[in-house]
Each structure stands twice: as C-alpha cells, then as structure tokens.
Amino acid sequence: MNKFRFTIKLLTIAIFMFAFASIAQAQASRTWVSGVGDDANPCSRTAPCKTWAGAISKTAACGEIDALDPGGFGAVTITKSITLDGTGTFASILASLVNGIVINAAATDVVTIRGISINGFCNGINGINVLQAKTVNVEDCVIFRFNTGNGITVNDPNGLTLNVRNSVIRDNTLDGINVTSAVATPVRVTLDHVSLIGNGNGIHARAGSTVVAMHSVFSGNTTNGVFADNTTGGSFAVIRVQRSEISNNGTGVRAGAAAGVASSVVELSQNLINFNSGNGVIIGGGGSVETFSNNDIQGNGTNGCPGCTPSGPGQ
C-alpha cells in the first residue's frame, strides 16, 4: 500500500514537472506575427500568429515579437519586458475606441516599441498608455489621430524613464505626449529627433516630470508647443529644450498657467522659436523660463522672452 502511494506521488510530481516544462518551452524568445497568420499557431517563423496579443502569451519575458510582413496586428496590453518590432515592413495598430498599446508591467521591466504605425482612427483613446514599467523605449514610430486621450500618456506610480527617438506624434486632439508622476521619483523623458505636430499641446510635462528634448520639432500645435504645467504643490515640472524648432503653435513655450502652483520650469538653448500666433515665450502662474540667450525668437504674435532668467554661458 505504501509503495502504491509512493508511486502515485512520484507520478504526480513527474506530471507537474512535465507540464511546467511544456509551458516554459511554449514561450519562445522570439515569435512572429503576419497579416496572414493565425493566433492558434505557435507564432514561429513558419507558423506565425495574427496579432501582437496572440503572440505575447507565447513569448518569454525579455523576448521579442517581430512582424514578418505588412498587417494590422491589433491593440495589445503588455505586462512584462518585451520588444514589439515592425521594422522593415508596414506593421500597424488600428485602435478604434481603445488604447493602441497599454503598458502595465513590473517596475523592473523594460519595454521597447519599434517601427510601428499606431492609428487612433479619430476615436481612439491613447496611442500608448504607460501605467508602469522601469523603461519604455519608443523608436521609429508614428502615433496619430487619437481624439479622447494623447499620443503617449505616462502616469506611473513609481517614476520611470521614457525614451522617444526618430518618431512622429501628430494630429491628436489632446497632447502629443502627456507626462506626470504622483511620487517624488520623477518620470524622466528624453526626446531625440521627435516631431510633435498638430496636437493640442506638443509636450505637456506635468507634476513630477523632467523632459529633455534635442533636435526635435514642436509645430502646429493648437495651444502650446512646449508646456511645463505643475499644478501640485511641492512637486515640479521641468522641460529642457535644445537645438529644436518651436513654430506655428498657438503659443511657442509656456511655463506655468493660471492654475499653476510652483516649479514649472522651461530651460531653452539654441532653439528656433518663430511664427507662433501668440507669444513665442510666456510665463504663467508658478512658472519660470531660463535661457542661455542664444535662441532665435522672431515672427511671433509677441516676440522676446519677457520675464525670462538668463543663465549659463552665453548670457
């Protein structure tokens, strides 16, 4: 009898270990999606899946999902370290009435979105909605036509890093990028060769956020091209813009607003700030603008940098 029980116990353990191993083996380090794929497939190179969402459960943490050919691969929620890569083909997400990509991963996870067109279909919510991660990289992407949210929204409870490179975020009703954090640890954003065009605000840095923008374009935004807007006492919003173009917006650069509390700071160096219909630069409640006095500010409804503080070399 004891032998029988011992045999059953060993058999149970073996079945459990086999099942666990099967699950682990089912998650590949690299999976594939295709416009003619099927989510019932294993998402291999020769049997690809149809959607990002179908492939993500079959992809191991820190793995990669690649697009084989042109296709609309659907909205997706990301809960682990992963890369979605559409480089070399037309990989897209059509996000009607939903978020294109939701990132709700662990505070230690790194997520990369590369080479994807994210279309809000004029009724989508956010192109990318970042709830939590350690680092989010957005590279070589186009995010457009979201009308109830923003191109990229970040509202992380722990503070994270968002890196956006070689991307266009345009024609969104609210903000191209809207960033805030509810904790002392800031959300840190780096924009490198990014175009924020035709949105409500281009970059909108709110409480608990620090943004650095280089070689970027903020143009045709209805309200502000660059907007530091802290409305939370004891917190801060900082934007540093260098070697960029800020043009044809309602207001080029705004630090602080009527509801501003304190520490809404914009730092400017070697920028073109021109042909904005209102002020090139304006300071509102709780705001300050620091300038190296080497910006080209002309052709705006109101030129100059009234109330700005010269700082650093070149003043």
C-alpha positions as CSV (number, residue, x, y, z in Angstrom):
1,M,0.0,0.0,0.0
2,N,2.8,2.4,0.9
3,K,4.6,1.5,-2.3
4,F,1.4,2.3,-4.3
5,R,1.1,5.7,-2.6
6,F,4.7,6.5,-3.2
7,T,4.4,5.5,-6.8
8,I,1.3,7.8,-7.2
9,K,3.2,10.7,-5.5
10,L,6.1,10.3,-7.9
11,L,3.8,10.1,-10.9
12,T,2.0,13.3,-9.7
13,I,5.4,15.1,-9.3
14,A,6.5,14.0,-12.8
15,I,3.3,15.1,-14.4
16,F,3.6,18.5,-12.8
17,M,7.2,18.9,-13.8
18,F,6.4,17.9,-17.4
19,A,3.5,20.3,-17.6
20,F,5.7,23.1,-16.2
21,A,8.4,22.3,-18.7
22,S,5.9,22.3,-21.5
23,I,4.6,25.7,-20.6
24,A,8.2,27.1,-20.4
25,Q,9.0,25.5,-23.8
26,A,5.9,27.1,-25.3
27,Q,7.2,30.6,-24.6
28,A,9.8,31.3,-27.2
29,S,12.5,34.0,-27.0
30,R,11.4,35.3,-30.4
31,T,7.9,35.0,-32.0
32,W,6.4,36.3,-35.2
33,V,3.2,37.9,-36.5
34,S,1.9,38.1,-40.0
35,G,-1.0,39.6,-41.9
36,V,-2.0,36.1,-42.9
37,G,-1.1,34.4,-39.6
38,D,-3.4,32.7,-37.1
39,D,-3.3,33.1,-33.3
40,A,-3.9,29.4,-33.0
41,N,-0.4,28.9,-34.4
42,P,2.8,28.6,-32.2
43,C,3.9,32.1,-33.6
44,S,7.1,30.6,-35.1
45,R,8.7,31.9,-38.2
46,T,6.9,29.3,-40.4
47,A,3.6,29.4,-38.4
48,P,3.2,33.0,-37.3
49,C,0.4,34.5,-35.2
50,K,-2.1,37.1,-36.4
51,T,-1.9,39.7,-33.6
52,W,0.5,41.1,-31.0
53,A,-1.9,40.0,-28.3
54,G,-2.0,36.4,-29.7
55,A,1.8,36.3,-29.7
56,I,2.6,37.9,-26.4
57,S,1.4,35.0,-24.3
58,K,3.7,32.7,-26.3
59,T,6.7,35.0,-25.9
60,A,9.1,34.7,-22.9
61,A,9.9,37.8,-20.8
62,C,12.7,39.8,-22.3
63,G,11.8,38.2,-25.7
64,E,10.8,39.8,-29.0
65,I,7.8,39.8,-31.3
66,D,8.7,40.6,-35.0
67,A,6.4,41.4,-37.9
68,L,7.0,39.2,-41.0
69,D,5.0,41.3,-43.5
70,P,2.5,44.2,-43.6
71,G,-0.5,43.9,-41.4
72,G,-2.7,45.4,-38.8
73,F,-1.8,43.5,-35.7
74,G,-4.3,44.9,-33.2
75,A,-4.2,46.6,-29.8
76,V,-2.2,45.0,-27.1
77,T,-1.6,45.1,-23.3
78,I,2.0,44.5,-22.2
79,T,2.7,43.1,-18.7
80,K,6.4,42.1,-19.0
81,S,9.7,43.0,-20.5
82,I,9.3,42.6,-24.3
83,T,10.1,44.2,-27.7
84,L,7.5,44.7,-30.4
85,D,9.3,45.3,-33.7
86,G,7.8,46.1,-37.1
87,T,11.0,47.3,-38.7
88,G,11.3,46.6,-42.4
89,T,7.6,46.2,-43.1
90,F,4.3,48.1,-42.6
91,A,3.3,47.0,-39.1
92,S,0.3,48.8,-37.7
93,I,-2.2,49.0,-34.9
94,L,-5.7,50.5,-35.7
95,A,-7.1,51.5,-32.3
96,S,-10.7,52.4,-32.7
97,L,-12.3,53.3,-29.3
98,V,-9.4,51.7,-27.3
99,N,-5.8,52.4,-26.4
100,G,-3.3,51.2,-29.0
101,I,-0.8,49.9,-26.5
102,V,-1.2,49.7,-22.7
103,I,2.0,49.1,-20.7
104,N,1.3,47.8,-17.2
105,A,4.4,45.9,-16.4
106,A,6.5,45.4,-13.3
107,A,8.6,48.4,-12.1
108,T,11.7,46.5,-13.2
109,D,10.6,45.8,-16.7
110,V,11.9,47.3,-20.0
111,V,9.5,47.6,-22.9
112,T,10.5,48.6,-26.5
113,I,8.1,49.6,-29.3
114,R,9.9,49.9,-32.6
115,G,8.8,50.5,-36.2
116,I,5.0,50.6,-35.7
117,S,2.3,52.9,-37.0
118,I,-0.4,53.4,-34.3
119,N,-3.6,54.9,-35.8
120,G,-6.4,56.2,-33.5
121,F,-9.0,56.2,-36.3
122,C,-10.2,59.6,-34.9
123,N,-11.9,57.9,-31.9
124,G,-9.1,56.1,-30.1
125,I,-8.2,56.8,-26.5
126,N,-4.3,56.9,-26.2
127,G,-1.7,55.7,-28.7
128,I,0.5,54.4,-25.9
129,N,-0.8,54.4,-22.3
130,V,2.1,53.8,-19.8
131,L,0.9,52.8,-16.4
132,Q,4.0,51.1,-15.0
133,A,7.5,50.0,-16.1
134,K,11.1,50.7,-15.5
135,T,11.9,51.9,-19.0
136,V,9.8,52.4,-22.1
137,N,11.6,52.9,-25.5
138,V,9.6,54.2,-28.5
139,E,11.7,54.1,-31.7
140,D,10.8,54.9,-35.4
141,C,7.1,55.0,-34.7
142,V,4.1,57.1,-35.9
143,I,1.3,57.8,-33.5
144,F,-1.7,59.8,-34.8
145,R,-5.4,60.6,-34.7
146,F,-6.3,59.9,-31.1
147,N,-9.2,62.1,-30.0
148,T,-10.0,61.3,-26.4
149,G,-6.5,61.0,-24.9
150,N,-3.0,61.6,-26.0
151,G,-0.4,60.2,-28.4
152,I,1.6,59.0,-25.4
153,T,0.3,59.2,-21.8
154,V,2.5,58.4,-18.8
155,N,1.1,58.3,-15.3
156,D,3.5,56.0,-13.4
157,P,3.3,55.5,-9.6
158,N,7.0,54.7,-9.2
159,G,8.7,57.0,-11.7
160,L,10.1,55.6,-15.0
161,T,12.2,56.5,-18.0
162,L,10.6,57.2,-21.4
163,N,12.9,57.4,-24.4
164,V,11.3,58.5,-27.7
165,R,13.6,58.6,-30.8
166,N,13.0,59.2,-34.5
167,S,9.3,59.3,-34.1
168,V,6.3,61.4,-35.2
169,I,3.3,62.1,-32.9
170,R,0.7,64.1,-34.7
171,D,-2.9,65.2,-35.1
172,N,-4.0,64.1,-31.6
173,T,-6.8,66.2,-30.1
174,L,-5.2,66.5,-26.6
175,D,-1.4,66.2,-26.1
176,G,1.3,64.7,-28.2
177,I,3.0,63.5,-25.0
178,N,1.4,64.0,-21.6
179,V,3.6,63.0,-18.6
180,T,3.0,63.0,-14.8
181,S,4.1,61.2,-11.7
182,A,2.4,61.1,-8.3
183,V,5.6,60.4,-6.4
184,A,8.8,62.1,-5.5
185,T,10.7,59.9,-8.0
186,P,10.2,61.7,-11.3
187,V,9.2,60.4,-14.7
188,R,12.3,61.2,-16.9
189,V,11.7,61.7,-20.6
190,T,14.2,62.0,-23.4
191,L,13.1,63.1,-26.9
192,D,15.6,62.8,-29.7
193,H,14.6,63.7,-33.3
194,V,10.9,63.6,-32.4
195,S,8.2,65.6,-34.2
196,L,5.2,66.7,-32.2
197,I,2.9,68.2,-34.8
198,G,-0.8,69.3,-34.9
199,N,-1.7,68.2,-31.4
200,G,-3.5,70.2,-28.6
201,N,-0.1,70.6,-26.8
202,G,3.1,69.2,-28.2
203,I,4.9,68.1,-25.0
204,H,2.9,68.6,-21.8
205,A,5.0,68.0,-18.7
206,R,3.0,67.9,-15.5
207,A,3.8,67.3,-11.8
208,G,6.8,65.0,-11.1
209,S,8.2,65.0,-14.6
210,T,11.5,66.0,-16.2
211,V,11.8,66.2,-20.0
212,V,14.9,66.7,-22.2
213,A,14.3,67.4,-25.9
214,M,17.0,67.6,-28.5
215,H,16.9,68.1,-32.3
216,S,13.1,67.9,-32.2
217,V,10.1,69.8,-33.8
218,F,7.1,71.2,-32.0
219,S,4.9,72.7,-34.7
220,G,1.3,73.4,-35.5
221,N,0.0,72.5,-32.0
222,T,-3.2,74.3,-31.2
223,T,-2.4,75.5,-27.7
224,N,1.3,75.2,-26.8
225,G,4.3,73.7,-28.4
226,V,6.2,73.2,-25.1
227,F,4.2,73.3,-21.9
228,A,5.6,72.9,-18.3
229,D,2.5,72.7,-16.1
230,N,2.8,71.8,-12.4
231,T,-0.5,72.2,-10.5
232,T,0.6,70.1,-7.5
233,G,2.3,71.9,-4.5
234,G,5.7,70.6,-3.6
235,S,6.2,68.9,-6.9
236,F,7.8,70.1,-10.2
237,A,7.7,70.0,-14.0
238,V,10.9,70.7,-15.9
239,I,11.4,70.8,-19.7
240,R,14.9,71.4,-21.2
241,V,14.8,72.1,-25.0
242,Q,18.0,72.4,-27.0
243,R,18.6,72.8,-30.8
244,S,14.9,72.4,-31.7
245,E,12.2,74.2,-33.7
246,I,9.1,75.5,-31.9
247,S,7.0,77.1,-34.6
248,N,3.4,77.8,-35.8
249,N,1.8,76.9,-32.5
250,G,-0.8,78.9,-30.5
251,T,2.0,79.7,-28.0
252,G,5.5,78.5,-28.6
253,V,6.7,77.9,-25.0
254,R,4.7,78.2,-21.8
255,A,5.9,77.7,-18.2
256,G,3.1,77.7,-15.6
257,A,-0.5,78.5,-16.1
258,A,-3.4,80.2,-14.3
259,A,-3.8,77.1,-12.1
260,G,0.0,76.7,-11.6
261,V,1.3,76.2,-8.1
262,A,5.1,76.3,-8.4
263,S,8.2,74.9,-10.1
264,S,7.0,74.8,-13.7
265,V,10.4,75.4,-15.4
266,V,11.5,75.5,-19.0
267,E,15.1,75.9,-20.0
268,L,15.9,77.0,-23.5
269,S,19.1,76.8,-25.6
270,Q,19.8,77.3,-29.3
271,N,16.2,77.0,-30.4
272,L,14.2,78.5,-33.3
273,I,11.0,79.9,-31.7
274,N,9.1,81.5,-34.5
275,F,5.8,82.2,-36.3
276,N,3.7,81.2,-33.2
277,S,0.4,83.1,-33.4
278,G,0.5,84.2,-29.7
279,N,3.7,84.6,-27.6
280,G,6.9,83.0,-28.6
281,V,7.5,82.5,-24.8
282,I,5.1,83.2,-22.0
283,I,5.3,82.7,-18.2
284,G,2.2,81.9,-16.2
285,G,1.5,81.2,-12.5
286,G,4.3,79.3,-10.8
287,G,6.4,79.3,-14.0
288,S,9.9,80.3,-14.9
289,V,11.9,80.3,-18.1
290,E,15.7,80.1,-18.0
291,T,17.5,80.9,-21.2
292,F,21.1,80.9,-22.4
293,S,20.0,83.9,-24.5
294,N,21.0,82.2,-27.7
295,N,17.5,81.4,-29.1
296,D,16.1,82.9,-32.3
297,I,12.7,84.3,-31.2
298,Q,11.0,86.2,-34.1
299,G,7.9,86.4,-36.2
300,N,5.6,85.5,-33.3
301,G,2.4,87.4,-32.3
302,T,4.6,88.6,-29.3
303,N,8.3,88.3,-29.6
304,G,11.0,88.4,-26.9
305,C,11.3,86.5,-23.7
306,P,9.6,88.7,-21.1
307,G,10.4,87.7,-17.5
308,C,12.9,85.1,-18.6
309,T,16.0,84.5,-16.5
310,P,19.4,84.5,-18.3
311,S,21.5,81.5,-17.1
312,G,24.8,79.8,-18.0
313,P,27.4,80.6,-20.6
314,G,26.3,82.8,-23.5
315,Q,24.1,85.1,-21.4
